C-alpha cells in the first residue's frame, strides 16, 4: 500500500438455550442449554455438555449454507492453515466491495484509546485500541498499522488484518495487535452502520440480554469482605456467577497475604451458596505442583474453572495442571499469536478459551480463535476485565459465536464508563444479564466531550 501519510498531533438461566432456531448455528446447542454444575452433578453435567456439543457440531457439518456475512475461502482444503484458519474457513464479506479507507484517527486519554476510520465517501466507524498505555499503542497505530489500512477496501477485512501482521514480522504481536484492534473494531462498526444492523446480527447473533459474571480485580480485600460484596451483588443485581483472584500476578507461588488463597476459596463459596458458579484466576502465579494443589481446593468447593494457573507462556506447565484436575482450566487472554492458539488448543492446555478482543487484534482474529475452539469442541469466554468498549465487543461476539460459554466477564470494580463518560448508552446489569444495544454497529455513541480532552493523532491518504 505504501501511501504517503500526513500525521498531526494535538496535545490535550442460560443464554445459550435462547439462540434462534432459525439460524444454522442454533443446531450447535440443544434447547435445554447448559445443565447446572453444582453439588455432585459436576462431572455428569460436563459429560452431557460435551456430548451434546460434539453431537451438534457433527450435525453442523451437514449444513451447506454459511452464516450471514461469510463466504467460502478459496483453497479452504489446503493442508497449511495460515493465521488461525480452520479447515472450513470462510472469509468475511459483510458489505459489498468498492469503498476505500482514506483516514485513520485516534484519541487517547488515561488508559483508553478510541479509533475512527473514514472512507472516501465519508462513512465512519468507531473502535477501541487495547487498554493501558494507549499513547504507545496510538504511536504504533499511526507508524506501523494505518499505512496498511489507508487505500484498502474495508470489505476485505481478513486480508487487511493479515497484511498488518505480515508486514510487521519484525515486530510480532503485542502493540501491533493492540493497535490493529482499533482499526478492526472500527471497521465492524462501519459494517453495522452501512447495513443498519448491530454487529452481532451481521454474523447470526441476537441482541437479547446476555448473562454476565461478576469479576473481582482485587487481592487487597479480605476473604470475608470479598464474600460479602459478592453476596450483595447477587441480591441486588442478580449475578449468578463470580470470579475471585488467587495468588499474585506472575507471583512464583507467592500469595497476596499469608494464606489468602486457601481462605478466599471456601469463604466465597459458603457465602454465596451452592447454586452460584464460581471461578478462580491466578494470573500466571503458580508452578504446576502449587497450581495442582490450589486446583484441587477449587474442585473441592465446586468451582467452574481455574484461570491462568501458571505463567501463560509455559504451555506445558498449564497442560500438566489441566491433565491433573477434573475441572476446567481456562486461559489465553494474553495470547495474540494465532499459531500459538492452535498449539494451545491441540495440546489441551486449556479447556475454556479466553481471547481478549483488543489484545488479539480485534473481532476478526478473535473469531478465528472461536472457530479453532469449535473445531476442537471447546467453549469460549473472552477476557473483558473493564467496562470500556471491550466488554461491549465481547457481548456482541458471544451473542454470535456458536461455542459461546455461559456468560461474559463483567468487572465489579470502578466503571470506566461511569456517567456515560466514554460512550452512551451505558450498559447495565439487570437480573444477572446485560442487554446488547440494538443500534447499528456497536450500538453506542462515543462521548464528544471525552474526545475533546484526549490527545489526537491522524493518518490520512491524500486526495
C-alpha positions in Angstrom: 0.0 0.0 0.0 2.7 2.5 0.9 0.8 5.7 0.6 2.4 8.9 2.0 0.8 9.9 5.3 0.0 13.1 7.0 0.2 13.0 10.8 -0.9 15.7 13.2 -0.8 15.6 16.9 -2.9 17.7 19.3 -1.9 18.0 22.9 -4.6 17.6 25.1 -31.0 -19.1 33.2 -28.5 -19.7 30.4 -28.3 -17.6 27.4 -27.3 -20.5 25.2 -30.7 -22.1 25.3 -32.2 -18.9 23.8 -30.4 -19.0 20.4 -32.7 -18.5 17.5 -33.7 -21.9 16.0 -33.9 -20.3 12.5 -30.2 -19.8 12.3 -28.0 -22.8 11.3 -25.7 -22.2 14.2 -28.6 -22.9 16.6 -28.0 -26.6 15.9 -24.9 -26.3 18.0 -26.8 -26.1 21.2 -29.8 -28.2 22.4 -32.8 -26.1 23.5 -32.3 -27.3 27.1 -28.9 -25.4 27.1 -26.4 -25.8 30.0 -27.0 -28.1 33.0 -26.4 -26.6 36.4 -22.9 -27.6 37.5 -23.4 -27.7 41.3 -23.3 -30.2 44.1 -22.2 -33.7 43.0 -23.5 -33.3 39.4 -20.4 -31.5 38.1 -18.9 -34.5 36.3 -22.1 -35.8 34.8 -23.1 -32.3 33.7 -19.8 -31.8 31.9 -20.3 -35.1 30.1 -23.7 -34.0 29.0 -22.5 -30.7 27.8 -19.5 -32.1 25.9 -21.6 -34.9 24.4 -24.3 -32.5 23.2 -21.7 -30.1 21.8 -19.8 -32.8 19.8 -23.1 -34.3 18.6 -24.5 -31.0 17.4 -21.1 -29.9 15.9 -21.3 -33.1 13.7 -24.8 -32.0 12.7 -23.4 -28.7 11.5 -21.1 -30.5 9.1 -24.1 -31.4 7.0 -25.2 -27.8 6.5 -24.2 -26.4 3.1 -25.1 -22.8 3.8 -22.9 -20.4 5.6 -24.0 -17.8 8.2 -24.7 -14.3 7.1 -21.6 -12.3 6.4 -19.3 -15.2 5.5 -18.2 -16.5 2.1 -16.2 -19.7 1.3 -12.5 -19.0 1.1 -10.6 -20.1 -1.9 -8.4 -23.1 -1.2 -10.2 -23.9 2.1 -8.9 -27.5 1.8 -5.3 -26.5 1.9 -3.2 -28.5 4.4 -1.4 -25.4 5.8 -3.8 -23.3 7.7 -2.4 -19.8 8.0 -3.0 -17.3 10.8 -5.6 -19.4 12.7 -7.7 -20.6 9.8 -9.7 -23.8 10.2 -10.4 -26.4 7.6 -13.7 -24.9 6.6 -12.5 -21.3 7.0 -14.8 -18.6 5.4 -13.7 -15.0 4.8 -16.0 -12.3 6.0 -17.9 -10.5 3.3 -20.4 -8.3 5.2 -20.6 -5.4 2.7 -20.1 -5.0 -1.0 -16.6 -4.1 -2.2 -15.9 -0.6 -3.5 -15.2 1.6 -0.5 -11.7 2.9 0.3 -10.4 3.9 3.7 -8.9 7.4 3.5 -8.4 8.4 7.1 -7.5 6.7 10.5 -7.7 8.9 13.6 -7.0 8.1 17.3 -7.9 9.8 20.6 -6.1 8.7 23.8 -6.8 9.6 27.4 -5.9 7.8 30.6 -5.9 4.0 30.0 -8.2 4.1 26.9 -7.9 4.9 23.2 -10.6 5.4 20.5 -10.1 5.0 16.8 -12.2 6.2 13.9 -11.9 5.1 10.3 -13.4 7.1 7.5 -14.0 6.1 3.9 -13.7 8.2 0.7 -17.5 8.8 0.7 -17.5 10.0 4.3 -18.7 6.9 6.1 -17.3 6.4 9.6 -16.8 3.6 12.2 -15.5 3.8 15.7 -13.4 1.2 17.6 -11.0 1.0 20.5 -7.3 0.4 21.0 -6.4 -2.1 23.6 -6.5 -0.5 27.0 -3.5 0.6 29.0 -0.6 2.6 27.6 -2.8 3.7 24.7 -0.4 6.6 23.8 2.2 4.0 22.9 -0.4 1.9 21.0 -1.5 5.0 19.1 2.0 5.7 18.0 2.3 2.1 16.7 -1.1 2.5 15.0 0.0 5.5 13.0 3.5 4.4 12.3 3.0 0.6 11.6 -0.7 -0.2 11.1 -2.5 2.8 9.5 -0.5 2.7 6.3 -1.8 -0.8 5.6 -5.4 0.3 6.1 -5.3 3.5 4.1 -6.2 2.8 0.5 -7.7 -0.5 1.4 -11.2 -1.7 0.8 -12.8 -2.4 4.2 -15.0 -5.1 2.7 -11.9 -7.4 2.7 -11.2 -7.3 6.4 -9.5 -10.8 6.6 -6.9 -9.7 4.0 -6.4 -6.3 5.8 -5.7 -7.8 9.2 -3.4 -10.5 7.7 -1.5 -7.8 5.8 -0.8 -5.9 9.0 0.5 -9.0 10.7 2.7 -10.0 7.7 4.1 -6.5 7.3 5.2 -6.4 11.0 7.0 -9.7 11.1 9.9 -7.9 12.8 7.6 -6.6 15.5 5.4 -9.5 16.4 2.2 -9.3 18.3 1.7 -7.1 21.5 1.5 -3.4 20.4 0.8 -4.2 16.8 -2.2 -6.3 17.7 -3.3 -3.7 20.3 -3.3 -1.1 17.5 -4.8 -3.4 14.9 -7.8 -3.9 17.3 -8.7 -0.2 16.9 -8.9 -0.5 13.1 -10.6 -3.8 13.1 -13.3 -2.9 15.6 -13.9 0.4 13.8 -14.5 -1.4 10.5 -17.0 -3.7 12.2 -18.8 -0.6 13.5 -18.7 0.8 9.9 -20.2 -2.5 8.6 -23.1 -2.3 11.1 -23.8 1.4 10.2 -23.8 0.6 6.5 -26.1 -2.4 6.9 -28.3 -0.8 9.6 -27.7 -3.7 12.0 -25.9 -4.4 15.3 -22.6 -6.2 14.8 -23.8 -9.5 16.3 -26.7 -9.6 13.9 -24.3 -9.3 10.9 -23.0 -12.8 11.8 -26.1 -14.5 13.0 -26.5 -13.3 16.6 -29.2 -11.6 18.5 -29.2 -8.6 20.8 -31.1 -10.4 23.6 -29.9 -9.9 27.2 -26.7 -11.9 27.8 -25.6 -13.3 31.2 -22.5 -11.8 32.8 -20.3 -12.9 35.7 -19.0 -10.5 38.4 -15.3 -10.4 38.1 -13.2 -9.2 41.0 -9.9 -7.5 40.3 -8.8 -7.2 43.9 -6.3 -9.0 46.0 -6.1 -6.3 48.7 -9.5 -7.3 50.1 -10.0 -9.9 52.9 -11.8 -13.1 52.0 -14.7 -12.1 54.3 -15.2 -8.7 52.6 -14.9 -10.3 49.2 -17.6 -12.8 50.0 -19.8 -10.1 51.5 -19.7 -7.8 48.4 -20.5 -10.8 46.1 -23.5 -11.7 48.2 -24.7 -8.1 47.9 -24.2 -8.1 44.1 -26.1 -11.4 43.9 -29.0 -10.0 45.8 -29.2 -6.5 44.2 -28.2 -7.1 40.6 -28.9 -10.8 40.1 -25.4 -12.1 39.4 -25.3 -15.9 39.2 -21.6 -16.2 38.8 -18.4 -14.6 40.2 -14.6 -14.8 39.8 -12.1 -14.3 42.6 -8.4 -13.6 42.5 -5.8 -16.1 43.7 -2.1 -15.7 44.4 -0.4 -12.6 42.8 0.3 -12.0 39.1 3.4 -13.9 37.9 3.9 -14.4 41.6 6.2 -17.5 41.7 3.9 -19.3 44.1 3.6 -16.2 46.4 0.2 -15.1 47.9 -1.2 -11.6 48.3 -1.2 -12.2 52.0 -0.4 -15.3 54.1 -3.0 -18.0 53.4 -5.3 -15.7 51.5 -5.8 -18.2 48.6 -6.7 -21.1 50.9 -9.2 -18.8 52.8 -11.0 -17.0 50.0 -11.9 -20.2 48.1 -14.2 -21.6 50.8 -15.3 -18.3 52.2 -16.9 -17.1 49.0 -18.5 -20.5 48.3 -20.0 -20.6 51.7 -21.3 -17.1 51.5 -22.9 -17.2 48.0 -24.3 -20.7 48.2 -24.0 -23.8 46.0 -26.2 -22.5 43.2 -23.8 -19.8 42.1 -21.0 -20.6 39.7 -17.5 -19.6 40.9 -14.2 -19.3 39.2 -10.6 -18.6 40.3 -8.0 -16.6 38.5 -4.3 -16.9 39.4 -2.9 -14.5 36.7 0.1 -16.7 35.9 1.1 -17.1 39.6 1.9 -20.8 40.2 4.3 -23.6 39.3 2.5 -26.8 38.4 2.7 -28.5 41.9 1.3 -25.5 43.6 -1.3 -24.9 40.9 -2.5 -28.5 41.2 -2.8 -28.1 45.0 -4.9 -24.9 44.5 -6.9 -26.5 41.8 -7.9 -29.4 44.0 -9.1 -26.9 46.6 -11.2 -25.3 43.9 -12.6 -28.7 42.9 -13.5 -29.5 46.4 -15.6 -26.3 46.6 -17.2 -26.9 43.1 -15.5 -24.0 41.2 -16.3 -24.0 37.5 -12.8 -23.1 36.2 -9.2 -22.3 37.2 -7.9 -19.5 35.1 -4.3 -19.0 34.0 -2.8 -21.1 36.8 0.8 -21.0 35.5 2.8 -18.4 33.6 0.8 -18.3 30.4 3.8 -18.7 28.1 4.6 -22.0 29.8 2.1 -24.0 27.9 3.4 -27.4 29.1 3.1 -26.3 32.7 -0.6 -25.4 32.1 -1.2 -28.6 30.2 0.2 -30.6 33.2 -2.2 -28.8 35.5 -5.1 -29.4 33.2 -4.3 -33.1 33.0 -4.2 -33.4 36.8 -7.5 -31.8 37.5 -11.1 -32.8 37.0 -12.3 -29.2 36.4 -11.8 -26.7 33.5 -8.6 -24.8 33.1 -9.1 -21.6 31.3 -6.7 -19.2 29.7 -5.5 -17.3 26.6 -6.3 -13.7 27.5 -2.6 -12.6 26.9 -2.1 -14.6 23.7 -2.3 -12.9 20.3 -0.3 -15.3 18.1 -2.9 -17.4 16.3 -0.3 -20.2 15.7 0.2 -20.3 19.5 -3.5 -20.6 20.0 -3.6 -23.6 17.6 -0.8 -25.3 19.7 -2.6 -24.4 23.0 -5.8 -26.0 21.7 -4.2 -29.1 20.3 -2.3 -29.9 23.5 -5.4 -29.2 25.6 -3.5 -26.8 27.8 -6.9 -25.1 28.4 -10.5 -26.2 28.1 -12.1 -22.8 28.0 -10.6 -20.3 25.6 -10.3 -16.6 26.7 -9.2 -14.4 23.9 -9.3 -10.6 24.6 -10.8 -9.0 21.6 -8.5 -6.0 21.9 -5.3 -7.8 22.9 -5.6 -10.2 20.0 -6.2 -7.6 17.3 -10.0 -7.3 17.0 -13.2 -9.1 16.3 -11.9 -10.8 13.1 -8.9 -12.6 14.7 -10.9 -13.5 17.9 -13.5 -15.1 15.6 -10.7 -17.4 14.2 -9.9 -18.5 17.8 -13.5 -19.3 18.4 -13.6 -21.3 15.2 -10.5 -23.3 16.2 -12.1 -23.9 19.5 -15.4 -25.0 17.9 -13.4 -27.5 15.8 -11.9 -28.9 19.0 -15.1 -28.9 21.0 -14.0 -26.1 23.3 -16.0 -23.2 24.8 -15.1 -19.5 24.6 -15.5 -16.9 27.2 -13.5 -13.7 26.3 -11.4 -11.7 28.7 -13.0 -8.3 29.2 -11.8 -7.0 32.6 -13.1 -3.4 32.5 -16.2 -1.7 31.3 -14.8 0.2 28.3 -15.8 -0.8 24.8 -14.1 -4.2 25.1 -17.0 -5.5 27.2 -19.4 -4.3 24.6 -17.4 -6.0 21.8 -17.4 -9.2 23.9 -21.1 -9.2 24.3 -21.7 -8.9 20.5 -19.1 -11.6 19.9 -20.6 -14.0 22.4 -24.1 -13.5 21.0 -22.9 -14.7 17.6 -20.4 -17.5 18.1 -21.8 -21.0 18.3 -19.5 -22.2 21.0 -20.1 -19.3 23.5 -19.7 -20.2 27.1 -22.4 -19.3 29.7 -21.5 -15.7 30.4 -19.4 -12.6 29.6 -16.9 -11.2 32.1 -18.1 -8.0 33.9 -15.8 -6.1 36.2 -17.3 -5.3 39.6 -14.7 -2.6 40.2 -14.9 1.1 39.2 -16.9 1.6 36.0 -14.8 3.0 33.2 -18.0 4.4 31.7 -19.5 5.9 34.8 -21.9 8.7 34.0 -21.6 7.8 30.3 -18.2 9.5 30.3 -16.8 7.4 27.5 -19.9 6.2 25.5 -23.7 6.1 25.6 -26.0 4.4 26.3 -24.3 2.8 29.2 -24.6 -1.0 29.8 -26.5 -2.1 32.9 -26.7 -5.4 34.7 -30.3 -6.5 35.5 -31.1 -9.9 36.7 -27.6 -11.0 36.0 -27.8 -10.1 32.3 -26.8 -7.2 30.1 -29.0 -6.1 27.2 -26.9 -5.7 24.0 -27.6 -2.4 22.3 -30.0 -2.6 19.3 -28.4 0.3 17.3 -26.3 -0.2 14.2 -22.7 -1.2 14.6 -21.7 -1.5 18.2 -24.9 0.5 19.1 -23.2 3.2 21.1 -22.0 6.8 20.6 -18.6 7.9 21.8 -18.9 10.9 24.1 -17.7 14.0 22.2 -16.6 15.6 25.5 -14.2 12.7 26.1 -12.7 13.1 22.6 -12.2 16.9 23.1 -10.0 16.2 26.1 -8.0 13.4 24.5 -4.6 13.5 22.6 -5.3 13.3 18.9 -3.4 11.7 16.0 -4.3 11.3 12.4 -3.1 9.3 9.4 -4.6 10.3 6.1 -4.4 9.4 2.4 -4.0 12.5 0.3 -7.0 13.1 -2.0 
